[in-house]
Amino acid sequence: QVRLVESGGGSVQAGGSLRLSCVASGPTFQYYTMGWFRQTSGKEREFVAIISGSGDETYYSDSVKGRFTISRDNAKNMVYLEMNNLKPEDTAAYYCHANGVGARAMAKYGASGGHWGQGTQVTVSS
């Protein structure tokens, strides 16, 4: 069982930046593909960014490409999401996700099963 805890959410004005962090429990962190997903009220959870276990593969949704950067530190069991040039449409609850499937598969087919954090709220005002 993997336990994920996110932090770093908050309120920011458009154009600002935030860095989300997610710490994972367990000794096998480096074997998990990690992802950030987001959800707003009434909508399905959507993929934001994914990183492979080794960190050498990353995938981004078109809406955040060029503005967000996902990274991980396997020595610390941490995954990060650096968010720059934030827009009001980035407002959502952001969730950390760990999955045993490959990064390319998760980017193509979505997150089935796996483990979720409790989420952290990001609010961007115009």
C-alpha positions in Angstrom: 0.0 0.0 0.0 1.3 3.4 -1.0 0.2 6.5 0.9 0.4 9.9 -0.8 0.3 13.3 0.8 0.2 16.5 -1.2 1.1 20.0 -0.2 1.8 23.4 -1.7 -1.6 24.4 -2.9 -3.0 27.9 -2.3 -4.4 31.0 -3.9 -2.4 33.0 -6.4 -3.1 35.7 -9.0 -3.0 34.9 -12.7 0.6 34.9 -14.0 1.9 33.6 -10.6 3.6 30.4 -9.7 3.1 27.6 -7.2 5.0 24.4 -6.5 3.1 21.3 -5.4 4.8 18.5 -3.6 3.8 14.9 -2.9 5.5 12.6 -0.5 5.0 8.8 -0.8 5.3 6.2 1.8 6.9 2.8 1.2 10.3 1.5 -0.1 9.3 0.9 -3.7 8.6 4.5 -4.8 11.1 4.3 -7.6 9.1 1.6 -9.3 5.9 3.7 -9.6 4.9 5.9 -12.4 3.8 9.2 -10.7 1.2 11.7 -12.0 -0.6 14.8 -11.2 -4.3 15.0 -12.0 -6.8 17.8 -11.3 -10.5 18.0 -10.8 -13.1 20.8 -10.7 -16.6 20.5 -9.4 -18.9 18.6 -11.8 -16.1 17.5 -14.1 -14.0 14.3 -14.3 -10.5 14.1 -13.0 -8.1 15.0 -15.8 -4.5 14.2 -16.4 -2.0 17.1 -15.9 1.5 15.5 -15.9 3.1 12.1 -15.6 6.6 11.0 -14.9 8.2 7.6 -15.2 9.8 5.8 -12.3 13.3 6.8 -13.4 12.2 10.3 -14.3 13.4 10.0 -17.9 9.9 10.2 -19.4 7.5 13.0 -18.9 4.1 13.7 -20.4 1.9 16.8 -20.1 -1.6 17.7 -21.1 -1.7 20.3 -23.9 -3.3 22.8 -21.5 -0.2 22.9 -19.3 2.6 22.1 -21.7 5.3 24.8 -21.4 4.0 26.1 -18.1 4.1 23.2 -15.7 7.1 20.9 -15.0 6.9 17.5 -13.2 9.9 16.1 -11.4 10.7 13.5 -8.8 13.4 12.8 -6.2 13.5 9.0 -5.6 15.9 9.4 -2.7 13.3 11.4 -0.9 10.1 9.6 -2.2 8.9 13.0 -3.6 7.3 14.2 -6.7 6.8 17.8 -7.6 4.7 19.9 -9.9 6.2 23.4 -10.7 3.4 25.6 -12.1 4.2 28.8 -13.7 2.1 31.4 -15.5 -1.0 30.2 -13.8 -4.3 30.9 -15.4 -7.8 31.0 -13.8 -8.7 27.8 -15.7 -6.0 26.0 -13.7 -8.1 26.4 -10.6 -8.8 22.9 -9.3 -8.1 20.3 -6.7 -4.8 18.7 -7.6 -4.2 15.0 -6.8 -1.0 13.0 -6.7 -1.2 9.5 -8.2 1.0 6.4 -8.1 0.6 3.6 -10.5 2.4 0.5 -11.5 1.8 0.8 -15.2 4.3 2.5 -17.5 4.3 6.3 -18.0 3.4 6.1 -21.7 0.5 3.7 -21.0 -0.8 5.9 -18.3 -0.6 9.0 -20.5 -2.5 7.2 -23.2 -5.1 5.2 -21.3 -5.5 7.2 -18.1 -5.2 6.2 -14.4 -6.9 2.9 -13.6 -6.4 1.6 -10.1 -3.3 2.8 -8.4 -3.1 5.1 -5.4 -4.4 8.6 -4.8 -3.6 11.4 -2.4 -6.2 13.5 -0.7 -5.7 16.4 -3.0 -4.6 20.0 -2.6 -6.6 23.1 -3.8 -5.1 25.5 -6.2 -7.1 28.7 -6.8 -6.0 31.3 -9.5 -7.7 34.6 -9.6 -7.8 36.9 -12.5 
